[in-house]
Structures are given as C-alpha cells and as structure tokens.
Amino acid sequence: MDRDVRIRAAIEEHWRASELGDIEAEHAVYAPDAVLDYPQSGERFHGREAIAAQRGGHPANRHFTVLRITGVGDLWVSECVITYDGVPSYSVSVMEFGDEHVAHETQYFADPFGAPEWRTELAEPMPGRTITKASVRRT
C-alpha cells in the first residue's frame, strides 16, 4: 500500500477515534516522542503519553467533524470543527510525519464570527452553511 494512503487512513482513524473517545486508538498515530503545539496558549506537550493525558483529561463533551484532510509525504493538514459542550471551534491540525507516525503537530483554533454588513454583496454561503451576520454595535 502506498505510504500516502496509509498516512491518510491513520489520520482518518485518529479523528474517528477522537469522536468515539477511544484514547488509545486516537493517539496511535503519534510517535512515542511526538511534540504537540498549541500556538494560541503557548503550550507544548512532549511525548505520546503527555498528549494523550492532556486530551483524556478534558472536561468538556467533545465532538469532531472533519471538513477536509489534505497532504502528501510528511506534511498533512486536517480542517475540523471541534464542538466543546455544544460550542463549535474551527481547528486546523498540521501534522508532520516521520516514518509512519506524527513527529510534530501544531493545532490552531478559531471561534466562529459574524460577517460584517459591508461584505454582504461580495460573499456567498459555503456549501451546507448559512452566513452568520455580525451583531451591530451601538454606542
């Protein structure tokens, strides 16, 4: 089987296991000495065990929806919506592989926001979505 096919399958299994709460299967994609970075908070986690422990201890009810996985060779990107206690957060996961496992992942998170009125005529809704309007600030 082609390496890219194997890596894509491993990433798909990672996200499937994340949704199911299967901690062991979720973290099988990581090398034992993998590094995980969260740039927004400045946190870095060293090793598969630390990565699994910080995710396994998360108090929120979480759900994972994969929007897209793309990549080739050692660099793969997953675009996801991770819902924490019913509140969506958009996430981009950048995974760098060494051999068949993730050596380094950087995960970015972004909260949804409303579109400003001035862009109304320039935009169309993304497939399956509606455009959320920004709330009007009155001072």
DSSP file (Angstrom, degrees, kcal/mol; ACC not computed):
  #  RESIDUE AA STRUCTURE BP1 BP2  ACC     N-H-->O    O-->H-N    N-H-->O    O-->H-N    TCO  KAPPA ALPHA  PHI   PSI    X-CA   Y-CA   Z-CA
    1    1 A M              0   0    0      0, 0.0     5,-0.0     0, 0.0     0, 0.0   0.000 360.0 360.0 360.0 138.0    0.0    0.0    0.0
    2    2 A D     >  -     0   0    0      1,-0.1     4,-2.1     4,-0.0     3,-0.2  -0.286 360.0-124.7 -58.8 141.0    1.3    3.5   -0.9
    3    3 A R  H  > S+     0   0    0      1,-0.2     4,-2.7     2,-0.2     5,-0.2   0.898 110.3  52.8 -58.6 -43.8    2.6    5.5    2.1
    4    4 A D  H  > S+     0   0    0      1,-0.2     4,-2.6     2,-0.2    -1,-0.2   0.876 108.4  50.9 -62.0 -36.3    0.3    8.4    1.5
    5    5 A V  H  > S+     0   0    0      2,-0.2     4,-2.2    -3,-0.2    -1,-0.2   0.910 111.4  48.1 -65.6 -42.1   -2.7    6.1    1.5
    6    6 A R  H  X S+     0   0    0     -4,-2.1     4,-2.1     2,-0.2    -2,-0.2   0.912 112.6  48.0 -64.7 -42.6   -1.5    4.6    4.8
    7    7 A I  H  X S+     0   0    0     -4,-2.7     4,-2.4     2,-0.2     5,-0.2   0.937 111.0  50.0 -65.9 -45.5   -1.0    8.0    6.4
    8    8 A R  H  X S+     0   0    0     -4,-2.6     4,-2.7     1,-0.2    -1,-0.2   0.923 111.2  50.0 -57.2 -44.0   -4.4    9.3    5.2
    9    9 A A  H  X S+     0   0    0     -4,-2.2     4,-2.2     1,-0.2    -1,-0.2   0.886 109.8  51.0 -62.3 -38.6   -6.0    6.1    6.7
   10   10 A A  H  X S+     0   0    0     -4,-2.1     4,-2.1     2,-0.2    -1,-0.2   0.891 111.4  47.5 -66.5 -39.4   -4.1    6.7   10.0
   11   11 A I  H  X S+     0   0    0     -4,-2.4     4,-2.3     2,-0.2     5,-0.2   0.925 111.1  50.7 -67.8 -43.9   -5.3   10.3   10.2
   12   12 A E  H  X S+     0   0    0     -4,-2.7     4,-2.3     1,-0.2    -2,-0.2   0.903 111.5  48.6 -59.2 -41.0   -8.9    9.3    9.4
   13   13 A E  H  X S+     0   0    0     -4,-2.2     4,-3.0     2,-0.2     5,-0.2   0.887 107.5  56.3 -65.3 -39.2   -8.7    6.7   12.2
   14   14 A H  H  X S+     0   0    0     -4,-2.1     4,-2.0     1,-0.2    -2,-0.2   0.939 111.8  41.4 -56.3 -49.6   -7.3    9.3   14.5
   15   15 A W  H  X S+     0   0    0     -4,-2.3     4,-2.2     2,-0.2    -1,-0.2   0.874 114.2  52.1 -71.0 -36.2  -10.3   11.6   14.0
   16   16 A R  H  X S+     0   0    0     -4,-2.3     4,-1.8    -5,-0.2    -2,-0.2   0.937 112.4  45.8 -61.7 -46.5  -12.8    8.7   14.1
   17   17 A A  H  X>S+     0   0    0     -4,-3.0     5,-2.3     1,-0.2     4,-1.1   0.852 108.8  56.8 -65.9 -35.0  -11.3    7.5   17.4
   18   18 A S  H ><5S+     0   0    0     -4,-2.0     3,-0.6    -5,-0.2    -1,-0.2   0.934 108.1  47.3 -59.9 -45.9  -11.3   11.1   18.7
   19   19 A E  H 3<5S+     0   0    0     -4,-2.2    -2,-0.2     1,-0.2    -1,-0.2   0.874 114.1  47.2 -63.1 -37.5  -15.1   11.3   18.1
   20   20 A L  H 3<5S-     0   0    0     -4,-1.8    -1,-0.2    -5,-0.2    -2,-0.2   0.602 110.5-120.7 -80.6 -11.3  -15.6    7.9   19.8
   21   21 A G  T <<5 +     0   0    0     -4,-1.1     2,-1.3    -3,-0.6    -3,-0.2   0.744  59.0 152.0  76.5  22.8  -13.5    8.8   22.8
   22   22 A D     >< -     0   0    0     -5,-2.3     4,-2.8     1,-0.2    -1,-0.2  -0.704  21.7-176.0 -88.3  88.5  -11.1    5.9   22.1
   23   23 A I  H  > S+     0   0    0     -2,-1.3     4,-1.6     1,-0.2    -1,-0.2   0.868  77.4  50.9 -57.6 -43.2   -8.0    7.4   23.7
   24   24 A E  H  4 S+     0   0    0      1,-0.2     4,-0.5     2,-0.2    -1,-0.2   0.946 115.6  40.1 -63.7 -48.9   -5.7    4.5   22.7
   25   25 A A  H >4 S+     0   0    0      1,-0.2     3,-0.8     2,-0.2     4,-0.4   0.869 111.4  59.3 -68.1 -35.7   -6.7    4.4   19.1
   26   26 A E  H 3< S+     0   0    0     -4,-2.8     3,-0.4     1,-0.2    -1,-0.2   0.859 112.3  38.5 -59.5 -36.6   -6.8    8.3   18.9
   27   27 A H  T >< S+     0   0    0     -4,-1.6     3,-1.3    -3,-0.2    -1,-0.2   0.389  86.7  93.3-101.3   3.2   -3.1    8.5   19.9
   28   28 A A  T <  S+     0   0    0     -3,-0.8    -1,-0.2    -4,-0.5    -2,-0.1   0.734  77.6  67.4 -64.8 -21.6   -1.7    5.5   18.0
   29   29 A V  T 3  S+     0   0    0     -3,-0.4    73,-3.2    -4,-0.4     2,-0.3   0.686  87.3  86.9 -72.0 -18.3   -0.9    8.0   15.1
   30   30 A Y  E <  S-a  102   0A   0     -3,-1.3    73,-0.2    71,-0.2    67,-0.0  -0.609  79.9-122.2 -89.9 141.6    1.8    9.7   17.3
   31   31 A A  E >   -     0   0A   0     71,-2.7     3,-2.0    -2,-0.3    17,-0.3  -0.431  35.2-108.1 -66.9 153.4    5.4    8.7   17.6
   32   32 A P  E 3  S+     0   0A   0      0, 0.0    16,-1.5     0, 0.0    17,-0.4   0.822 121.7  39.9 -55.4 -31.0    6.4    7.9   21.2
   33   33 A D  E 3  S+     0   0A   0     14,-0.2    14,-0.1    15,-0.1    70,-0.0   0.042  88.0 146.0-106.8  25.1    8.4   11.2   21.3
   34   34 A A  E <   -     0   0A   0     -3,-2.0    13,-3.9    12,-0.1     2,-0.4  -0.129  39.2-139.9 -60.6 157.5    5.9   13.3   19.3
   35   35 A V  E     -aB 104  46A   0     68,-1.8    70,-2.6    11,-0.2     2,-0.4  -0.975  11.4-164.6-121.9 136.6    5.5   17.0   20.1
   36   36 A L  E     -aB 105  45A   0      9,-2.3     9,-2.7    -2,-0.4     2,-0.4  -0.989   7.4-166.1-121.9 125.3    2.1   18.9   20.1
   37   37 A D  E     -aB 106  44A   0     68,-2.8    70,-2.5    -2,-0.4     7,-0.2  -0.916  14.8-168.3-113.3 138.7    2.0   22.7   20.0
   38   38 A Y  E >>> - B   0  43A   0      5,-2.5     4,-1.8    -2,-0.4     5,-1.1  -0.886   9.6-170.5-117.0  93.7   -1.0   24.9   20.7
   39   39 A P  T 345S+     0   0    0      0, 0.0    -1,-0.1     0, 0.0    69,-0.1   0.832  78.9  60.5 -58.3 -35.6    0.2   28.4   19.5
   40   40 A Q  T 345S+     0   0    0     67,-0.3    68,-0.1     1,-0.2    -2,-0.0   0.878 118.7  27.9 -62.6 -36.5   -2.8   30.3   21.0
   41   41 A S  T <45S-     0   0    0     -3,-0.8    -1,-0.2     2,-0.1    -4,-0.0   0.591 103.7-124.2 -99.3 -12.4   -1.9   29.3   24.5
   42   42 A G  T  <5 +     0   0    0     -4,-1.8     2,-0.2     1,-0.3    -2,-0.1   0.614  59.6 147.9  80.0  11.9    1.8   28.8   24.1
   43   43 A E  E   < -B   38   0A   0     -5,-1.1    -5,-2.5     2,-0.0     2,-0.4  -0.570  28.0-171.6 -85.8 144.4    1.6   25.2   25.3
   44   44 A R  E     -B   37   0A   0     -2,-0.2     2,-0.5    -7,-0.2    -7,-0.2  -1.000   5.6-160.6-132.2 133.0    3.9   22.4   24.1
   45   45 A F  E     -B   36   0A   0     -9,-2.7    -9,-2.3    -2,-0.4     2,-0.5  -0.959   7.4-151.9-116.2 129.2    3.4   18.7   25.0
   46   46 A H  E     +B   35   0A   0     -2,-0.5     4,-0.4   -11,-0.2   -11,-0.2  -0.884  56.5  10.0-104.5 123.3    6.2   16.2   24.7
   47   47 A G  S  > S-     0   0    0    -13,-3.9     4,-2.3    -2,-0.5   -14,-0.2   0.285  80.7 -90.9  94.0 145.2    5.5   12.6   24.0
   48   48 A R  H  > S+     0   0    0    -16,-1.5     4,-2.7   -17,-0.3     5,-0.2   0.865 123.1  55.3 -55.2 -40.5    2.5   10.5   23.1
   49   49 A E  H  > S+     0   0    0    -17,-0.4     4,-2.4     1,-0.2    -1,-0.2   0.912 109.3  45.3 -63.6 -42.8    1.7    9.9   26.8
   50   50 A A  H  > S+     0   0    0     -4,-0.4     4,-2.3     2,-0.2     5,-0.2   0.895 113.2  50.9 -67.5 -39.6    1.6   13.6   27.7
   51   51 A I  H  X S+     0   0    0     -4,-2.3     4,-1.7     1,-0.2    -2,-0.2   0.939 113.5  44.7 -61.9 -47.1   -0.5   14.3   24.6
   52   52 A A  H  X S+     0   0    0     -4,-2.7     4,-3.0     1,-0.2    -2,-0.2   0.896 112.0  52.9 -64.6 -40.6   -3.0   11.6   25.4
   53   53 A A  H  X S+     0   0    0     -4,-2.4     4,-1.4     1,-0.2    -1,-0.2   0.908 109.1  47.6 -64.3 -42.6   -3.1   12.6   29.1
   54   54 A Q  H  < S+     0   0    0     -4,-2.3    -1,-0.2     1,-0.2    -2,-0.2   0.858 118.1  41.6 -70.8 -32.2   -4.0   16.2   28.4
   55   55 A R  H >< S+     0   0    0     -4,-1.7     3,-1.5    -5,-0.2    -2,-0.2   0.882 112.3  54.1 -77.9 -38.7   -6.7   15.3   25.9
   56   56 A G  H 3< S+     0   0    0     -4,-3.0    -2,-0.2     1,-0.3    -1,-0.2   0.759 106.3  53.4 -66.9 -24.5   -8.0   12.4   28.0
   57   57 A G  T 3< S+     0   0    0     -4,-1.4    -1,-0.3    -5,-0.2    -2,-0.2   0.369  76.4 129.1 -90.6   5.2   -8.5   14.8   31.0
   58   58 A H    <   -     0   0    0     -3,-1.5     4,-0.1     1,-0.2    -3,-0.1  -0.435  48.3-154.6 -66.3 126.3  -10.5   17.3   29.0
   59   59 A P        +     0   0    0      0, 0.0    -1,-0.2     0, 0.0     2,-0.1   0.651  61.9  93.9 -78.2 -14.0  -13.7   18.1   31.0
   60   60 A A  S    S-     0   0    0      1,-0.1     2,-0.8    24,-0.0    24,-0.0  -0.382  82.9-113.2 -80.8 156.2  -15.9   19.1   28.0
   61   61 A N        -     0   0    0     -2,-0.1    24,-2.9     2,-0.0    25,-0.5  -0.815  49.0-163.8 -80.7 113.1  -18.2   17.0   26.0
   62   62 A R  E     -C   84   0A   0     -2,-0.8     2,-0.3    22,-0.2    22,-0.2  -0.802  20.4-177.4-112.5 145.4  -16.4   17.0   22.7
   63   63 A H  E     -C   83   0A   0     20,-1.6    20,-2.8    -2,-0.3     2,-0.5  -0.991  13.4-148.5-136.8 146.7  -17.3   16.1   19.1
   64   64 A F  E     -C   82   0A   0     -2,-0.3     2,-0.5    18,-0.2    18,-0.2  -0.959  12.2-178.2-122.6 126.2  -15.2   16.1   16.0
   65   65 A T  E     -C   81   0A   0     16,-2.3    16,-2.5    -2,-0.5     2,-0.5  -0.977  18.6-147.5-122.0 115.9  -16.3   16.8   12.4
   66   66 A V  E     +C   80   0A   0     -2,-0.5    14,-0.3    14,-0.2     3,-0.1  -0.720  17.9 178.3 -85.1 125.2  -13.7   16.6    9.8
   67   67 A L  E     -     0   0A   0     12,-3.1     2,-0.3    -2,-0.5    13,-0.2   0.808  66.4 -12.4 -91.7 -37.7  -14.2   19.0    6.9
   68   68 A R  E     -C   79   0A   0     11,-1.7    11,-3.1     2,-0.0     2,-0.4  -0.952  47.7-160.4-166.1 142.2  -11.1   18.1    4.9
   69   69 A I  E     +C   78   0A   0     -2,-0.3     2,-0.3     9,-0.2     9,-0.2  -0.999  24.4 166.2-124.1 128.4   -7.8   16.2    5.0
   70   70 A T  E     +C   77   0A   0      7,-2.6     7,-3.4    -2,-0.4     2,-0.3  -0.995  13.8 105.0-141.5 147.5   -5.1   17.1    2.6
   71   71 A G  E     -C   76   0A   0     -2,-0.3     2,-0.3     5,-0.2     5,-0.2  -0.938  36.0-143.2 165.5 175.4   -1.4   16.3    2.3
   72   72 A V  E >   -C   75   0A   0      3,-1.8     3,-1.7    -2,-0.3     2,-0.2  -0.954  66.2 -12.4-160.8 147.1    1.4   14.4    0.7
   73   73 A G  T 3  S-     0   0    0     -2,-0.3   -66,-0.0     1,-0.2    24,-0.0  -0.385 127.9 -14.7  63.3-125.9    4.6   12.9    2.0
   74   74 A D  T 3  S+     0   0    0     -2,-0.2    23,-3.3    22,-0.1     2,-0.5   0.524 121.5  75.6 -91.1  -7.3    5.4   14.1    5.5
   75   75 A L  E <   +CD  72  96A   0     -3,-1.7    -3,-1.8    21,-0.2     2,-0.3  -0.930  52.9 166.7-118.8 121.9    3.0   17.1    5.7
   76   76 A W  E     -CD  71  95A   0     19,-2.6    19,-3.2    -2,-0.5     2,-0.4  -0.978  15.8-159.7-134.2 143.0   -0.7   16.7    6.3
   77   77 A V  E     -CD  70  94A   0     -7,-3.4    -7,-2.6    -2,-0.3     2,-0.5  -0.983   2.2-166.9-126.3 131.7   -3.5   19.2    7.2
   78   78 A S  E     -CD  69  93A   0     15,-2.4    15,-2.7    -2,-0.4     2,-0.5  -0.974   6.4-158.3-115.8 130.7   -6.9   18.4    8.7
   79   79 A E  E     +CD  68  92A   0    -11,-3.1   -12,-3.1    -2,-0.5   -11,-1.7  -0.945  29.3 162.4-105.4 126.3   -9.6   21.1    8.9
   80   80 A C  E     -CD  66  91A   0     11,-2.8    11,-3.0    -2,-0.5     2,-0.5  -0.903  41.9-132.5-139.4 161.4  -12.1   20.3   11.6
   81   81 A V  E     -CD  65  90A   0    -16,-2.5   -16,-2.3    -2,-0.3     2,-0.6  -0.993  24.8-166.9-112.9 120.7  -14.9   21.6   13.7
   82   82 A I  E     -CD  64  89A   0      7,-2.9     7,-1.6    -2,-0.5     2,-0.6  -0.943   7.4-154.1-108.5 120.5  -14.4   20.6   17.3
   83   83 A T  E     -CD  63  88A   0    -20,-2.8   -20,-1.6    -2,-0.6     2,-0.6  -0.849   6.2-165.5-101.0 122.1  -17.5   21.2   19.4
   84   84 A Y  E >  S-CD  62  87A   0      3,-2.7     3,-2.1    -2,-0.6   -22,-0.2  -0.929  76.2 -25.2-108.7 114.3  -16.9   21.7   23.1
   85   85 A D  T 3  S-     0   0    0    -24,-2.9    -1,-0.2    -2,-0.6   -23,-0.1   0.882 129.7 -47.3  48.5  43.3  -20.1   21.4   25.2
   86   86 A G  T 3  S+     0   0    0    -25,-0.5    -1,-0.3     1,-0.2   -24,-0.1   0.392 116.1 113.9  85.1  -2.8  -22.1   22.4   22.1
   87   87 A V  E <   -D   84   0A   0     -3,-2.1    -3,-2.7     2,-0.0    -1,-0.2  -0.904  61.6-135.0-106.4 119.3  -19.9   25.4   21.1
   88   88 A P  E     -D   83   0A   0      0, 0.0     2,-0.4     0, 0.0    -5,-0.2  -0.431  20.2-174.9 -76.2 145.4  -18.1   25.0   17.8
   89   89 A S  E     -D   82   0A   0     -7,-1.6    -7,-2.9    22,-0.1     2,-0.3  -0.991  22.8-132.0-134.6 128.4  -14.4   25.8   17.4
   90   90 A Y  E     -DE  81 110A   0     20,-3.0    20,-2.8    -2,-0.4     2,-0.4  -0.633  30.0-169.1 -81.5 138.1  -12.8   25.7   14.0
   91   91 A S  E     -DE  80 109A   0    -11,-3.0   -11,-2.8    -2,-0.3     2,-0.5  -0.975  20.5-163.5-134.1 141.3   -9.5   23.8   14.1
   92   92 A V  E     -DE  79 108A   0     16,-2.1    16,-2.9    -2,-0.4     2,-0.6  -0.995  12.4-164.0-121.5 123.7   -6.6   23.3   11.7
   93   93 A S  E     -DE  78 107A   0    -15,-2.7   -15,-2.4    -2,-0.5     2,-0.7  -0.940   2.1-164.5-110.7 120.0   -4.2   20.5   12.6
   94   94 A V  E     -DE  77 106A   0     12,-3.1    12,-2.2    -2,-0.6     2,-0.5  -0.920  11.8-169.7-105.7 113.1   -0.8   20.5   10.8
   95   95 A M  E     -DE  76 105A   0    -19,-3.2   -19,-2.6    -2,-0.7     2,-0.6  -0.902  10.0-162.9-109.8 127.4    0.8   17.0   11.2
   96   96 A E  E     -DE  75 104A   0      8,-3.1     7,-3.1    -2,-0.5     8,-1.7  -0.943  16.9-151.5-108.5 121.6    4.4   16.4   10.3
   97   97 A F  E     - E   0 102A   0    -23,-3.3     2,-0.4    -2,-0.6     5,-0.2  -0.689  17.1-170.1 -97.6 144.7    5.2   12.7    9.8
   98   98 A G  E >  S- E   0 101A   0      3,-2.5     3,-1.9    -2,-0.3     2,-0.3  -0.997  76.9 -33.0-123.6 126.3    8.4   10.9   10.3
   99   99 A D  T 3  S-     0   0    0     -2,-0.4     4,-0.1     1,-0.2    -2,-0.1  -0.480 126.5 -30.2  57.8-123.4    8.2    7.3    9.1
  100  100 A E  T 3  S+     0   0    0     -2,-0.3     2,-0.3    -3,-0.1    -1,-0.2   0.306 123.9  71.3-107.9   7.2    4.5    6.3    9.7
  101  101 A H  E <  S- E   0  98A   0     -3,-1.9    -3,-2.5   -91,-0.0     2,-0.4  -0.873  87.6 -95.8-127.7 156.7    3.8    8.4   12.8
  102  102 A V  E     +aE  30  97A   0    -73,-3.2   -71,-2.7    -2,-0.3    -5,-0.3  -0.561  33.6 177.2 -70.0 124.3    3.3   12.0   13.7
  103  103 A A  E    S+     0   0A   0     -7,-3.1   -68,-1.8    -2,-0.4     2,-0.3   0.762  72.5  11.2 -93.3 -34.8    6.5   13.6   14.9
  104  104 A H  E     -aE  35  96A   0     -8,-1.7    -8,-3.1   -70,-0.2     2,-0.4  -0.979  62.8-175.2-149.4 130.8    5.1   17.1   15.3
  105  105 A E  E     -aE  36  95A   0    -70,-2.6   -68,-2.8    -2,-0.3     2,-0.5  -0.989   5.6-167.6-125.7 137.0    1.6   18.5   15.3
  106  106 A T  E     -aE  37  94A   0    -12,-2.2   -12,-3.1    -2,-0.4     2,-0.5  -0.995  11.5-165.3-119.1 126.8    0.6   22.1   15.5
  107  107 A Q  E     - E   0  93A   0    -70,-2.5     2,-0.3    -2,-0.5   -67,-0.3  -0.957   2.0-165.9-120.9 124.7   -3.1   22.7   16.2
  108  108 A Y  E     - E   0  92A   0    -16,-2.9   -16,-2.1    -2,-0.5     2,-0.4  -0.837   4.5-160.1-107.7 144.0   -4.8   26.1   15.7
  109  109 A F  E     - E   0  91A   0     -2,-0.3     2,-0.4   -18,-0.2   -18,-0.2  -0.959   8.9-179.3-126.2 142.4   -8.2   27.0   17.0
  110  110 A A  E     - E   0  90A   0    -20,-2.8   -20,-3.0    -2,-0.4    -2,-0.0  -0.992  21.0-134.8-143.0 133.4  -10.6   29.8   15.9
  111  111 A D        -     0   0    0     -2,-0.4   -22,-0.1   -22,-0.2    -2,-0.0  -0.553  35.9-100.9 -80.8 150.2  -14.0   30.7   17.2
  112  112 A P        -     0   0    0      0, 0.0     2,-0.3     0, 0.0    -1,-0.1  -0.307  41.9-169.5 -64.6 154.9  -16.8   31.5   14.7
  113  113 A F        -     0   0    0     19,-0.1    19,-0.2    21,-0.0     2,-0.2  -0.980  23.0-104.1-144.6 157.6  -17.6   35.1   14.0
  114  114 A G        -     0   0    0     -2,-0.3    19,-0.3    19,-0.1    20,-0.1  -0.536  34.9-113.8 -83.3 147.4  -20.3   37.0   12.1
  115  115 A A  B     -f  133   0B   0     17,-3.7    19,-2.8    -2,-0.2     2,-0.1  -0.603  33.6-115.4 -79.5 136.7  -19.7   38.6    8.7
  116  116 A P    >   -     0   0    0      0, 0.0     3,-1.6     0, 0.0     4,-0.2  -0.392  20.5-118.1 -72.1 152.0  -19.8   42.4    8.6
  117  117 A E  G >  S+     0   0    0      1,-0.3     3,-1.9     2,-0.2     4,-0.3   0.825 107.7  67.9 -57.4 -36.6  -22.6   44.1    6.6
  118  118 A W  G 3  S+     0   0    0      1,-0.3    -1,-0.3     2,-0.1     3,-0.2   0.681  99.9  50.3 -64.3 -16.5  -20.2   45.7    4.2
  119  119 A R  G X> S+     0   0    0     -3,-1.6     3,-1.7     1,-0.1     4,-1.1   0.444  78.3 105.7 -97.1  -0.3  -19.2   42.3    2.7
  120  120 A T  G X4 S+     0   0    0     -3,-1.9     3,-0.6     1,-0.3    -1,-0.1   0.856  81.6  43.6 -50.0 -48.1  -22.8   41.1    2.1
  121  121 A E  G 34 S+     0   0    0     -4,-0.3    -1,-0.3     1,-0.2    -2,-0.1   0.582 111.7  55.6 -78.9  -8.4  -22.8   41.6   -1.7
  122  122 A L  G <4 S+     0   0    0     -3,-1.7     2,-0.3    -4,-0.0    -1,-0.2   0.666 100.5  65.2 -94.4 -19.2  -19.3   40.0   -2.1
  123  123 A A    <<  -     0   0    0     -4,-1.1     8,-0.1    -3,-0.6     0, 0.0  -0.684  53.2-166.6-111.7 157.0  -19.9   36.7   -0.4
  124  124 A E        -     0   0    0     -2,-0.3     2,-0.1     6,-0.0     6,-0.0  -0.933  41.3 -89.0-129.4 157.7  -22.0   33.6   -0.9
  125  125 A P        -     0   0    0      0, 0.0     3,-0.1     0, 0.0     5,-0.1  -0.360  40.4-113.1 -67.7 144.8  -22.6   30.8    1.7
  126  126 A M    >   -     0   0    0      1,-0.2     3,-2.2     4,-0.1     5,-0.0  -0.401  56.5 -72.7 -65.3 153.9  -20.1   28.0    1.9
  127  127 A P  T 3  S+     0   0    0      0, 0.0    -1,-0.2     0, 0.0     3,-0.1  -0.264 121.4   6.8 -53.8 130.2  -21.8   24.6    0.8
  128  128 A G  T 3  S+     0   0    0      1,-0.2     2,-0.3    -3,-0.1    -2,-0.1   0.563 116.2  96.4  76.1   8.8  -24.1   23.5    3.5
  129  129 A R    <   -     0   0    0     -3,-2.2     2,-0.3     0, 0.0    -1,-0.2  -0.809  60.9-142.2-125.8 163.9  -23.8   26.7    5.5
  130  130 A T        -     0   0    0     -2,-0.3     2,-0.5    -3,-0.1    -4,-0.1  -0.920  34.2-105.7-118.6 153.8  -25.5   30.0    6.0
  131  131 A I        -     0   0    0     -2,-0.3     2,-0.5    -8,-0.1   -17,-0.1  -0.673  29.5-140.9 -81.6 126.9  -23.7   33.2    6.5
  132  132 A T        -     0   0    0     -2,-0.5   -17,-3.7   -19,-0.2     2,-0.2  -0.760  17.7-133.9 -86.9 128.4  -23.9   34.5   10.1
  133  133 A K  B     -f  115   0B   0     -2,-0.5     2,-0.1   -19,-0.3   -19,-0.1  -0.588  18.8-113.6 -83.1 143.1  -24.3   38.2   10.3
  134  134 A A        -     0   0    0    -19,-2.8     2,-0.2    -2,-0.2   -17,-0.1  -0.475  36.2-109.0 -69.6 144.5  -22.2   40.3   12.7
  135  135 A S        -     0   0    0     -2,-0.1     2,-0.5     1,-0.1    -1,-0.1  -0.516  33.6-113.1 -74.6 146.3  -24.1   41.9   15.5
  136  136 A V        -     0   0    0     -2,-0.2     2,-0.5    -3,-0.0    -1,-0.1  -0.674  25.1-143.1 -83.8 126.7  -24.5   45.6   15.2
  137  137 A R        -     0   0    0     -2,-0.5     2,-0.5     2,-0.0    -1,-0.0  -0.791  15.2-167.4 -91.6 128.2  -22.6   47.5   17.9
  138  138 A R              0   0    0     -2,-0.5    -2,-0.0     1,-0.1     0, 0.0  -0.961 360.0 360.0-116.0 129.5  -24.4   50.6   19.2
  139  139 A T              0   0    0     -2,-0.5    -1,-0.1     0, 0.0    -2,-0.0   0.416 360.0 360.0-113.9 360.0  -22.6   53.1   21.3
